[in-house]
């Protein structure tokens, strides 16, 4: 009788061990039962690297598609300074970039890229013709002006 009792206990132990092992493997593939949707954020995407010339081409080609491409994305914009000015009418320390590489005011593209700069001292050091790279976000596109806001680097 002892042999049968020991044999039965071993059988039950093996059965439960096997059942627990299979149950654990199934749980690893399942999604967690609870996710905090309030604290979860959209994963940060890689910044879009773009030149002023390319951005101008996108907005003159199809402004709607350009807005979709750039809106809500961080941009790394490079180009040639056309003008840098402190405190415009909208309290923005800004620089403007032309759509061509030669920074010619007679540029045939009637589009202007205007970026609000965070640091007023930096604006005062920029000169026409300087090559710059800015980390920024698109604010709006209106009256052939692409308005951007510089973001912290």
N, C-alpha and C positions, 0 to 999 in steps of 0.2 A: 504494500500500500504506500509506503514511503516513496518508492520509485515512481509510482503514478502521481503522487502529489508533487514531487520535485519536477517531474516531467511536465505536468500541467502548469506549474508556476513559470517554468522556463518558456513554455509555449506562449503564455500570456505576455510575458516580458518582451519576447521577440516581436509579438504582434503589435504591442503598443509602441515599441521602439521604431519599428518600420512605419507605423502610421504617423508618428510624430515627425519622422524624417521627411516623408512625402509631403506632409502639411507645411513644413518649413520651406521646402523647395517651391511650393506653389505660391506662398506669400511673397517670396523674393521677386516674382515676376509681376505681381499686382501693384497697382498704384496705391499710394498711401490713402487710408480711408478719410483723412481730413487734411485739407490744405487751407491755410489762412489766406484768403483772397484779398483781404484788406491790406496786408503788409507786402504781398507779392507785387513786384514791379515788372514792367516790361524789361527784358534783358537789354543791356546796353549794346548797341550795334557799333560796328567800327565806323569811325568818321569817314566821310566822303572827301577825298582829295580832288580839288578842282582848281583850274586856273580861271582867272577873270575872263579870258578870251572864250574858254569853253562854256562858262556860265552865261555869258552874253549870247553865244550861239544857241544855247538851250532855250533861253527866254525869247529870243527873236524868232526861233523856229516854231515853238509851240509853248506858250506861257503856261497853259494848263498842265501839260506833262512836266514842265520844269518845276512848277509848284509841287506836284506830287513827288518828284524826285528829291527835292531839297527840303521840303517842309518836315519839321520834327526830326531832322537829322543834324548831327554835329558836322560842320564842314571845316576843312582845312583849305583855305582860299589863298592862292598866291597870285601876285600881279604887280603891276607898276603903279606907284602912287601918282595920281594926277594932281590932287590937292589934299592938304591936311589942314583942318581948321578947328579951333576950339569954340565950344559953346555956340551952336547954331540956334535957330529959332525954336527947335524942339529940345533944347538943353542936351544936345548930343555932341560930344567931342568926336569928330568923324574924319575919315579919309575917303576919298573917292578914287576909283580905278577906272581906266578907260578899257574899251573892249579890244583894242589892238595892242600889239607888243611895242609899237613905236611911240605910244603915249602922245599921239598927235591930236590936238583939240579939234582938228577938222576931220576926225574919224567919221566914216560914213555910217556907223551904227549909232542910232540915236538913244542908246541905252546907257545908263549910268549905274555903277555899283557904288553904293554908299554904305559904309560900315561904321557904326557907333563904337568908339574905342573907350575902354574902361579907364585908362590912365591918361590924364590930361598932359602930364609931362612927356609921355611918349609921343603924343600928337605933335607937340611943339618941336620935337627933334626930327620929325619926318619932313623930307623935302620932295619936291616934284622929281620924278625919275627914279626914286628909291625902289628897290625890289623888296616886297614884304610878303610874309606869310602870316595869316591870321587864323585863329580858331574861332569860329562864329556859328550863329544860327540865323536862318532866314526869318525875318519878321513879317515882311509883306512885299508885294510887287504892285506898284501903282504909278501911273503916269510915266512909264518907261524908266522907273527907278527901282532897282533891286535894293531893298533896305535890309541890312543885316545888323545883328548885335554881336559884338565880341563876347566870347565866353572865357571864363577863367582857365588858365592853362595849367 
